[in-house]
Amino acid sequence: MEREVLCGRMRRWPLNRFTDGLDLIIDNKKFDIPTTKRSRDYLRRQKVYGQIRTPDEGVKPGFTKPNSKRHRMNPGGGVHVCAGISNCRVVLWEYFTGSWSGAKAAEMYTGPIKKTLIKHRGIKNRYLIAEDNDPTGFKSGAGIAAKQEAGIHTIPWPRYSPDLNPLDFSLWVNIEKRMNASAPNGRESVEDYKIRLRRTALSTPTAAVRKMVEAMRKRARLIWEAKGGDVSED
């Protein structure tokens, strides 16, 4: 019901409200760091891009993935990132260590996020961002207090809606594909991977990011038509 109601409003927004009206669209992700060609190949086989698997397709050739228990591999490491889109560009790419929490979110709001907002949107009394309803960080007491201190306001966001956030439904896959395409043949250190990952993310073409952000309105309409159901169309 909540998804249907909120998406019913968002489907009527003009496109420039998504592309220009929002000061920042943010999300978090953990990236595995494959340090060898073998681990890179393993992670590629864990993903099926561009396919929507119906229940009867789950075991067909081309749709199966390696058994995670029988063929488990440590890729070499992992890294957490808080990323953000503004003006149809990836402008925030901040690594953080440790578990995500209210304290970590507060540090992010008053530090990297506020700095990014000032740099790309100017000094304002009120910034408007889109984020999910993560209760451990974004919606925690510490997170909310930090947003108030930084002058950050959020748009109402439907719960359980990664299919509405352009980072979730498009950007992460876009970056992973380009990372695979530019991967070295041999070993790559964790630090070198993080440098390449950041460079790849920040160089995402503006036209591609604009397409992702504009898709938010179409997805809001599809969710509304599905009465709050999930959508998977790119």
Stockholm file with secondary structure:
# STOCKHOLM 1.0

chainA/1-234         MEREVLCGRMRRWPLNRFTDGLDLIIDNKKFDIPTTKRSRDYLRRQKVYGQIRTPDEGVKPGFTKPNSKRHRMNPGGGVHVCAGISNCRVVLWEYFTGSWSGAKAAEMYTGPIKKTLIKHRGIKNRYLIAEDNDPTGFKSGAGIAAKQEAGIHTIPWPRYSPDLNPLDFSLWVNIEKRMNASAPNGRESVEDYKIRLRRTALSTPTAAVRKMVEAMRKRARLIWEAKGGDVSED
#=GR chainA/1-234 SS CHHHHHHHHHTTSCHHIIIIICSEEEEEEEEECCCSHHHHHHHHHTCCTTCCCCGGGTTSTTTCCCCTTTTCCCCSCEEEEEEEEETTEEEEEEEECSCCCHHHHHHHIIIIIHHHHHHHHCSCSCEEEECCCCTTTTTSHHHHHHHHHHTEEECCCCSSCGGGCHIIIIIHHHHHHHHHHTCCSSCCCHHHHHHHHHHHHHTCCHHHHHHHHHHHHHHHHHHHHTTTCCCCCC
#=GC SS_cons         CHHHHHHHHHTTSCHHIIIIICSEEEEEEEEECCCSHHHHHHHHHTCCTTCCCCGGGTTSTTTCCCCTTTTCCCCSCEEEEEEEEETTEEEEEEEECSCCCHHHHHHHIIIIIHHHHHHHHCSCSCEEEECCCCTTTTTSHHHHHHHHHHTEEECCCCSSCGGGCHIIIIIHHHHHHHHHHTCCSSCCCHHHHHHHHHHHHHTCCHHHHHHHHHHHHHHHHHHHHTTTCCCCCC
//
